[in-house]
């Protein structure tokens, strides 16, 4: 007995309806959660793409300004510039 009444057919139908409604809302919230996660990841990826391009360009600009000031810096940055150079030649 629930609240002094014996559950009848109407009570059982109400319970089934409420369970179906609850699980429908739960399924919808799971779908929305996954959709929002996907949108968030896509927007983070787009932001990272724009940031990486900007950082790359800024790095190139910094190198362009530094190399004329110190030509030895190019040798330390550019991998093809690594070669054996005698110490006397390096100091001159």
N, C-alpha and C positions, 0 to 999 in steps of 0.2 A: 504494500500500500504506500502510495506517495501522497503526502499531505492529507491523509484521511480518506482518499478516494482510491478506488481500485482502477488501475489503468485500463482503459477500454481501447477500442479500435481507433478512436480519435487521438488518443494519447500516443499510441504507437505510430500513427501516421505523422503526427507532429514531430516526434523524435526522429523519425527517418528523414523528414523534410529538413529539419534543423541540421542533422548530420551531413546531408547532401549539400546544403547551403554552406556550411562551415568548410567542408573539404573543397568545394568549388572556389571559395574565397582564398583558401590556403594555396590551392594550385595556381590561382591567378597571381597571388603575391610572389610565389616562387618564379613564375614566368617574368614578372616585372623586375624582380631582383636580378635575374640573369640578364635581362635586356639592359638594365642600368649598368651592370658590371661591364658588359660588352661595349656600351657607348663610352664608358669611362676609359677603358683600355684603348679604344680607337682615338679618343681625343688626346690621351697621353702620348700615343705614338705620333700623332700629327704634331703635337707640341715639341716632342723630341726631335723630329725631322727638321722643324724650323730652327730650333736651337742649335742643332749640330751644324747646319749650314752656316748659321751666323757665327758660331764659334770658329769654324774652319776658316771663314773669310777673315775674321778678326786676327786669327793666328797668322795667316799669310801676310796680312798688312803689317803686323808686328815684325815678322821676319824681314819683310822688304825694307822696313826702316832700320833694322838693326844690322843687317849684313853690310851695307856700305860703311857704317861706322867701324865695324870690326870684321874684316874679311876672314879672320881665323874662326869666327863663329860659324861661318858657312861650312867649314870643314867638320866641325863637331856635329852639325845638324844633318848635313847631307850624307847618306850612307855611301854613295859612290865616291866621295872625297876621301874615304879612309884608305890610305896607302902609306907605305913606309917612307918617311921623309927623314933625312939625317937631322940631328939636333942643331947643327950649325945653320942649316938652311931654315929651320923652324924659327931660330932666334933672330934671323936677319929680317 
